[in-house]
Amino acid sequence: MLVAIEGLDQSGKETQAQMLRDHVRASGHKSRVVSFPDYGTSIGEEIARALQGEREYGPETMQLLYVANRFERKADIERWNAAGLIVLFDRYVASSIAYGEAQGLESKWLQTL
């Protein structure tokens, strides 16, 4: 099972994901929290540099980096899901779509990514 927790910056998504993880585990189920962007990957590091102003990318490129960052974790997520873990996301696809639309990108294009 995959569960995505979405929301504004600093709205408590990470806290809610951790609380849900603790509840799921207390109920006897295995779970894993995954945060996106995942700054622990090579593409995640590039996203961090861009967000810190060390690199300049347009909104389309940033969206492609976000998609690639999720793809970097795809095998892990599939493995955890197949093993019966409940995978909890602190941000996932909906955040990318919302941020992309706020930057003027077409919703249809964002949804096809």
ZAVEX-389808 format. One line per field, with one value per atom (N, C-alpha, C): x, y, z; residue number from 1; residue in one letter; atom name. Coordinates in steps of 0.2 Angstrom, whole numbers, plus 5000, padded with zeros to 4 digits. Layout:
REM ZAVEX-389808
u	(X  ...)
v	(Y  ...)
w	(Z  ...)
nr	(NUM  ...)
rest	(A  ...)
atom	(CA  ...)
END
This chain:
REM ZAVEX-389808
u	(5004  5000  5004  5003  5006  5001  5004  5000  5004  5002  5005  5002  5006  5004  5007  5002  5004  5002  5005  5003  5008  5006  5011  5017  5022  5028  5027  5031  5030  5023  5019  5012  5012  5017  5017  5017  5018  5018  5023  5029  5034  5031  5029  5026  5021  5016  5010  5012  5017  5020  5023  5027  5030  5025  5020  5015  5011  5009  5006  5010  5016  5021  5021  5021  5021  5015  5009  5003  5002  5005  5005  5009  5015  5019  5016  5013  5010  5004  5001  4996  4998  5005  5008  5010  5010  5012  5019  5022  5029  5027  5031  5030  5037  5037  5043  5041  5044  5043  5048  5046  5050  5048  5053  5052  5055  5051  5053  5053  5058  5064  5068  5071  5075  5083  5085  5092  5097  5096  5101  5103  5101  5102  5106  5109  5113  5108  5103  5098  5095  5094  5092  5097  5103  5108  5108  5107  5106  5100  5095  5089  5090  5094  5096  5100  5105  5109  5105  5100  5095  5091  5088  5084  5088  5094  5099  5102  5100  5102  5109  5112  5119  5118  5112  5111  5105  5104  5098  5095  5089  5085  5078  5076  5069  5064  5058  5053  5052  5052  5052  5057  5063  5069  5068  5066  5065  5060  5055  5050  5053  5057  5060  5065  5068  5073  5068  5063  5058  5056  5054  5052  5058  5064  5070  5071  5070  5072  5067  5061  5056  5058  5060  5062  5068  5073  5079  5077  5071  5069  5063  5062  5057  5058  5064  5065  5064  5067  5066  5058  5055  5047  5044  5045  5042  5044  5050  5052  5049  5049  5045  5038  5035  5028  5026  5031  5030  5031  5035  5036  5031  5026  5020  5021  5026  5027  5022  5019  5015  5020  5020  5025  5022  5024  5021  5026  5023  5027  5025  5031  5031  5032  5027  5026  5027  5023  5024  5022  5018  5017  5013  5008  5003  5007  5012  5016  5019  5022  5025  5020  5015  5009  5007  5006  5004  5010  5016  5021  5022  5022  5022  5017  5011  5005  5006  5009  5010  5016  5020  5025  5023  5017  5014  5014  5016  5017  5010  5009  5002  5001  4995  4993  4993  4991  4991  4998  5003  5010  5013  5011  5013  5011  5004  5001  5004  5006  5009  5016  5019  5026  5025)
v	(4994  5000  5006  5011  5017  5023  5027  5033  5039  5044  5050  5056  5059  5065  5071  5075  5081  5087  5093  5099  5105  5111  5116  5115  5119  5119  5120  5117  5117  5116  5112  5111  5105  5101  5096  5089  5089  5083  5077  5079  5075  5072  5076  5074  5069  5071  5066  5060  5060  5054  5049  5052  5049  5046  5050  5048  5042  5042  5037  5031  5032  5026  5023  5026  5024  5020  5023  5019  5013  5013  5007  5002  5003  4999  4996  5000  4998  4993  4994  4989  4983  4982  4976  4975  4981  4981  4984  4982  4986  4992  4997  5003  5006  5011  5015  5022  5027  5034  5036  5039  5041  5048  5053  5060  5062  5066  5069  5076  5080  5077  5073  5068  5064  5066  5070  5073  5069  5062  5057  5054  5056  5053  5058  5056  5060  5066  5064  5069  5073  5070  5074  5079  5078  5083  5088  5087  5092  5097  5094  5097  5102  5100  5104  5110  5109  5114  5119  5117  5122  5126  5122  5126  5130  5129  5134  5139  5139  5145  5144  5138  5136  5135  5133  5131  5135  5136  5139  5135  5133  5129  5132  5131  5133  5128  5130  5126  5119  5119  5112  5107  5110  5106  5104  5108  5106  5100  5101  5095  5089  5089  5083  5080  5085  5082  5079  5082  5079  5072  5071  5065  5060  5062  5058  5056  5060  5059  5053  5054  5048  5042  5042  5036  5033  5037  5034  5029  5030  5026  5021  5021  5016  5009  5006  4999  4998  5003  5002  5002  5007  5007  5001  4998  4992  4986  4986  4980  4981  4986  4987  4986  4988  4987  4979  4976  4969  4965  4967  4964  4965  4969  4970  4976  4980  4986  4992  4995  5001  5007  5010  5015  5022  5026  5032  5038  5042  5047  5054  5058  5065  5068  5070  5073  5067  5068  5064  5067  5064  5067  5073  5073  5079  5086  5085  5091  5094  5089  5092  5095  5092  5095  5102  5103  5109  5114  5113  5117  5119  5114  5116  5120  5119  5124  5131  5131  5138  5141  5138  5141  5142  5141  5142  5136  5130  5125  5122  5119  5116  5109  5109  5104  5097  5097  5091  5088  5093  5090  5088  5091  5089  5082  5081  5074  5069  5070  5065  5063  5067  5065  5059)
w	(5000  5000  5000  4996  4996  4998  5003  5005  5005  5001  5000  5005  5009  5013  5009  5007  5003  5008  5006  5009  5008  5011  5010  5014  5012  5016  5023  5027  5035  5038  5034  5037  5041  5042  5046  5043  5037  5033  5036  5037  5040  5047  5051  5057  5057  5052  5051  5048  5044  5041  5046  5051  5056  5061  5063  5067  5064  5058  5054  5054  5053  5053  5060  5065  5072  5073  5071  5072  5068  5062  5058  5061  5063  5066  5073  5077  5083  5081  5075  5073  5070  5071  5068  5061  5058  5051  5050  5045  5043  5039  5040  5035  5034  5030  5028  5026  5028  5026  5021  5016  5010  5009  5009  5008  5001  4998  4991  4992  4989  4986  4991  4988  4992  4990  4995  4994  4995  4997  4997  4991  4985  4979  4975  4969  4965  4962  4960  4957  4963  4968  4974  4976  4976  4977  4973  4966  4961  4962  4964  4966  4972  4977  4983  4981  4976  4974  4970  4966  4963  4968  4973  4978  4982  4983  4987  4982  4976  4972  4969  4969  4967  4959  4957  4950  4948  4941  4939  4933  4935  4930  4929  4924  4922  4926  4926  4929  4926  4919  4916  4918  4918  4920  4928  4932  4939  4939  4935  4936  4933  4928  4926  4931  4935  4940  4946  4947  4952  4950  4944  4942  4942  4940  4940  4947  4952  4959  4961  4959  4961  4958  4952  4948  4951  4954  4957  4963  4966  4972  4970  4963  4961  4963  4962  4963  4971  4975  4982  4984  4981  4983  4981  4975  4972  4977  4979  4983  4990  4993  4999  4999  4993  4992  4991  4987  4986  4993  4997  5004  5009  5007  5011  5016  5015  5019  5016  5021  5019  5018  5012  5011  5011  5016  5017  5014  5010  5006  5010  5011  5013  5007  5003  4997  4991  4986  4980  4974  4970  4963  4963  4968  4968  4970  4974  4975  4969  4965  4959  4954  4954  4949  4952  4959  4961  4960  4962  4961  4954  4949  4942  4940  4942  4940  4942  4949  4951  4948  4944  4940  4933  4931  4925  4920  4922  4918  4917  4911  4909  4913  4916  4920  4917  4910  4906  4905  4904  4903  4910  4915  4922  4924  4922  4924  4919  4913  4909  4911  4915  4918  4922)
nr	(1  1  1  2  2  2  3  3  3  4  4  4  5  5  5  6  6  6  7  7  7  8  8  8  9  9  9  10  10  10  11  11  11  12  12  12  13  13  13  14  14  14  15  15  15  16  16  16  17  17  17  18  18  18  19  19  19  20  20  20  21  21  21  22  22  22  23  23  23  24  24  24  25  25  25  26  26  26  27  27  27  28  28  28  29  29  29  30  30  30  31  31  31  32  32  32  33  33  33  34  34  34  35  35  35  36  36  36  37  37  37  38  38  38  39  39  39  40  40  40  41  41  41  42  42  42  43  43  43  44  44  44  45  45  45  46  46  46  47  47  47  48  48  48  49  49  49  50  50  50  51  51  51  52  52  52  53  53  53  54  54  54  55  55  55  56  56  56  57  57  57  58  58  58  59  59  59  60  60  60  61  61  61  62  62  62  63  63  63  64  64  64  65  65  65  66  66  66  67  67  67  68  68  68  69  69  69  70  70  70  71  71  71  72  72  72  73  73  73  74  74  74  75  75  75  76  76  76  77  77  77  78  78  78  79  79  79  80  80  80  81  81  81  82  82  82  83  83  83  84  84  84  85  85  85  86  86  86  87  87  87  88  88  88  89  89  89  90  90  90  91  91  91  92  92  92  93  93  93  94  94  94  95  95  95  96  96  96  97  97  97  98  98  98  99  99  99  100  100  100  101  101  101  102  102  102  103  103  103  104  104  104  105  105  105  106  106  106  107  107  107  108  108  108  109  109  109  110  110  110  111  111  111  112  112  112  113  113  113)
rest	(M  M  M  L  L  L  V  V  V  A  A  A  I  I  I  E  E  E  G  G  G  L  L  L  D  D  D  Q  Q  Q  S  S  S  G  G  G  K  K  K  E  E  E  T  T  T  Q  Q  Q  A  A  A  Q  Q  Q  M  M  M  L  L  L  R  R  R  D  D  D  H  H  H  V  V  V  R  R  R  A  A  A  S  S  S  G  G  G  H  H  H  K  K  K  S  S  S  R  R  R  V  V  V  V  V  V  S  S  S  F  F  F  P  P  P  D  D  D  Y  Y  Y  G  G  G  T  T  T  S  S  S  I  I  I  G  G  G  E  E  E  E  E  E  I  I  I  A  A  A  R  R  R  A  A  A  L  L  L  Q  Q  Q  G  G  G  E  E  E  R  R  R  E  E  E  Y  Y  Y  G  G  G  P  P  P  E  E  E  T  T  T  M  M  M  Q  Q  Q  L  L  L  L  L  L  Y  Y  Y  V  V  V  A  A  A  N  N  N  R  R  R  F  F  F  E  E  E  R  R  R  K  K  K  A  A  A  D  D  D  I  I  I  E  E  E  R  R  R  W  W  W  N  N  N  A  A  A  A  A  A  G  G  G  L  L  L  I  I  I  V  V  V  L  L  L  F  F  F  D  D  D  R  R  R  Y  Y  Y  V  V  V  A  A  A  S  S  S  S  S  S  I  I  I  A  A  A  Y  Y  Y  G  G  G  E  E  E  A  A  A  Q  Q  Q  G  G  G  L  L  L  E  E  E  S  S  S  K  K  K  W  W  W  L  L  L  Q  Q  Q  T  T  T  L  L  L)
atom	(N  CA  C  N  CA  C  N  CA  C  N  CA  C  N  CA  C  N  CA  C  N  CA  C  N  CA  C  N  CA  C  N  CA  C  N  CA  C  N  CA  C  N  CA  C  N  CA  C  N  CA  C  N  CA  C  N  CA  C  N  CA  C  N  CA  C  N  CA  C  N  CA  C  N  CA  C  N  CA  C  N  CA  C  N  CA  C  N  CA  C  N  CA  C  N  CA  C  N  CA  C  N  CA  C  N  CA  C  N  CA  C  N  CA  C  N  CA  C  N  CA  C  N  CA  C  N  CA  C  N  CA  C  N  CA  C  N  CA  C  N  CA  C  N  CA  C  N  CA  C  N  CA  C  N  CA  C  N  CA  C  N  CA  C  N  CA  C  N  CA  C  N  CA  C  N  CA  C  N  CA  C  N  CA  C  N  CA  C  N  CA  C  N  CA  C  N  CA  C  N  CA  C  N  CA  C  N  CA  C  N  CA  C  N  CA  C  N  CA  C  N  CA  C  N  CA  C  N  CA  C  N  CA  C  N  CA  C  N  CA  C  N  CA  C  N  CA  C  N  CA  C  N  CA  C  N  CA  C  N  CA  C  N  CA  C  N  CA  C  N  CA  C  N  CA  C  N  CA  C  N  CA  C  N  CA  C  N  CA  C  N  CA  C  N  CA  C  N  CA  C  N  CA  C  N  CA  C  N  CA  C  N  CA  C  N  CA  C  N  CA  C  N  CA  C  N  CA  C  N  CA  C  N  CA  C  N  CA  C  N  CA  C  N  CA  C  N  CA  C  N  CA  C  N  CA  C  N  CA  C  N  CA  C  N  CA  C  N  CA  C  N  CA  C  N  CA  C  N  CA  C  N  CA  C  N  CA  C  N  CA  C  N  CA  C)
END
